[in-house]
Amino acid sequence: MLVRKYIIAPRSVVLASLAVAIAIVLISVMPFPSIVKGQTAVATTSDAEESLKARLARAMSAGPTDIATAARIIDKDPQGNVVVLREGTNGFTCLPGDPTVIGEPPMCADVAAMQWTADFKARRPKPTNTVPGIIYMLAGATQRSDSDPYDTTSEAITVGPHWMIMWPFDPTTTGLPARHKATGVYVMWAGSPYAHLHVMGNP
């Protein structure tokens, strides 16, 4: 009996040791949702904060500093809904735009110009702003045409810093040119309801 006990004891110890070892291995590789989710949430939050900072900076780059720092900043989520990134106090709204899309540059606009922009994007027959609006695009822009508001096929044109007065200027009565200029002033989209004054350079 003593020998039999001596033989069994080591086996039980070995089995117990194996069980403990297996448990340790299983614990070490077993996914714990709460921990994984916590790590993912932190990474996602960090990425979102960086993205927000980048969008705010891009939006503010479009306007004069004194206007951009107090402007409301908005963007759109992946579903196309308007998202307020920061509230403002001066009546201007800045947007970061989309650098990957032609004709979607960063911009800062007053209330009248925001109405003009909404009418243009909705393809209304003419803009409904009742006073001239102003848009700043001091970070530059890309566009398709200086003559056709809805051109979607021409090669992209890169435009340097500029600002615009959103009102139907007429080249005939103003004597202003209707062709693109690298400097100075011209009437963009002349002859259309969305004609407006295009001023190259910083104000």
LOPA-217744 format. One record per residue (C-alpha): x, z, y; residue in one letter. Coordinates in steps of 0.1 Angstrom, whole numbers, padded with zeros to 4 digits, always signed. Each point is the difference from the previous one (the first is absolute). Last residue first. Layout:
LOPA-217744
XZYA
...
END
This chain:
LOPA-217744
-0075-0494+0904P
+0023-0009-0028N
+0006-0037-0008G
-0024-0030-0003M
-0034+0001+0017V
-0029-0017-0019H
-0032-0003+0020L
-0031-0006-0021H
-0021-0027-0015A
-0025+0013-0026Y
-0029-0021+0011P
+0022-0030-0007S
+0014-0024+0025G
+0034+0017+0001A
+0009+0018-0032W
+0029+0017+0018M
+0003-0004+0038V
+0036+0003+0011Y
+0024+0024+0017V
+0037+0004+0003G
+0026-0003-0027T
+0002-0016-0035A
-0029-0022+0010K
-0029-0013-0021H
-0022-0026+0015R
-0030+0004+0022A
+0018+0001+0033P
-0015+0019+0030L
-0016-0019+0029G
-0027+0026+0002T
-0030-0023+0003T
+0011-0025-0026T
+0018+0025-0023P
-0032+0020-0004D
+0002+0037-0007F
-0026+0014-0023P
+0009+0038+0002W
+0021+0021-0024M
+0031+0006+0021I
+0030-0001-0023M
+0034+0016-0006W
+0033-0012-0014H
+0030+0008-0022P
+0013-0030-0019G
-0022-0026-0018V
+0008-0013-0035T
-0021-0031-0008I
-0013-0003-0036A
-0005-0034-0015E
-0034-0015+0005S
-0027+0005-0026T
-0023+0029+0012T
-0009-0012+0035D
-0030+0020+0012Y
+0009+0005+0037P
+0012-0037+0004D
+0023-0007+0030S
+0029+0024-0002D
+0002-0002-0038S
+0010+0018-0031R
+0010+0035+0012Q
+0028+0025-0005T
+0006+0030+0022A
+0024+0019+0023G
+0006+0037+0002A
-0013+0000+0036L
-0034-0011-0011M
-0022+0015+0027Y
-0036-0009+0004I
-0020+0001+0033I
-0037-0004+0005G
-0018-0019+0028P
-0035+0013+0007V
-0033-0008-0016T
+0013-0001-0036N
-0023-0021-0021T
+0024-0026-0014P
-0014-0034-0009K
-0018-0017-0029P
+0007+0030-0022R
+0026-0006-0026R
-0001+0037-0013A
+0038+0001+0006K
-0004-0013+0035F
-0029+0023+0009D
+0020+0030-0013A
+0031-0011+0020T
-0020-0004+0032W
-0016+0035-0005Q
+0035+0015-0005M
+0010-0018+0032A
-0027+0016+0020A
+0009+0035-0014V
+0037-0003+0007D
+0025-0015-0025A
+0032+0009-0017C
+0014-0024-0026M
+0021-0002-0032P
-0002-0036-0014P
-0027-0014-0023E
+0002-0038+0008G
+0020-0009-0030I
-0003+0027-0027V
+0030+0018-0016T
+0007+0021+0032P
-0035+0015-0002D
-0013+0015+0032G
+0011+0035+0012P
-0030+0003+0023L
-0002+0016+0035C
-0031+0010+0018T
-0001+0007+0038F
-0026+0021+0017G
+0026+0026+0012N
-0006+0031-0022T
+0009-0009-0036G
-0008+0010-0035E
+0024-0007-0028R
-0001-0019-0033L
-0036-0009+0003V
-0010-0020-0030V
-0022-0032+0002V
-0013-0011-0034N
+0015-0032-0015G
+0000+0013-0036Q
+0038+0004+0000P
-0003+0023+0030D
+0000-0014+0036K
+0019+0012+0030D
-0006+0020+0031I
+0021+0015+0028I
-0015+0016+0031R
+0023-0004+0029A
+0019+0028+0018A
+0035-0008-0010T
-0007-0038+0000A
-0010-0001+0037I
+0030+0018+0014D
+0023-0018-0024T
-0012-0035+0008P
-0018-0014-0030G
+0008-0017-0033A
+0026+0024-0013S
-0027+0027-0002M
-0017-0018-0029A
+0033-0004-0019R
+0009+0037+0005A
-0034+0012-0011L
+0001-0023-0031R
+0035+0013-0009A
-0010+0036+0004K
-0031-0005-0021L
+0020-0017-0027S
+0025+0028-0001E
-0028+0025-0002E
-0017-0019-0028A
+0032-0002-0020D
+0004+0038+0004S
-0035+0006-0010T
+0003-0023-0030T
+0032+0018-0011A
-0016+0034+0003V
-0032-0011-0018A
+0021-0014-0028T
+0019+0032-0005Q
-0032+0020-0001G
-0017-0024-0023K
+0029+0003-0024V
-0001+0038+0001I
-0038+0002-0005S
+0000-0026-0026P
+0026+0017-0023F
+0016-0026-0022P
+0015+0014-0033M
+0037-0008-0003V
+0015+0035+0005S
-0030+0018-0017I
+0003-0021-0031L
+0037+0006-0003V
-0004+0038+0005I
-0028+0001-0026A
+0022-0019-0025I
+0028+0024+0005A
-0023+0030-0004V
-0014-0014-0032A
+0035-0008-0013L
+0011+0036+0007S
-0031+0014-0018A
+0007-0022-0030L
+0037+0010-0001V
-0010+0037+0003V
-0026-0004-0027S
+0026-0017-0023R
+0026+0027+0008P
-0025+0027-0011A
-0011-0017-0032I
+0035+0002-0017I
+0006+0037+0008Y
-0035+0009-0011K
+0005-0017-0033R
+0034+0018-0004V
-0017+0034+0007L
-0028-0008-0024M
END
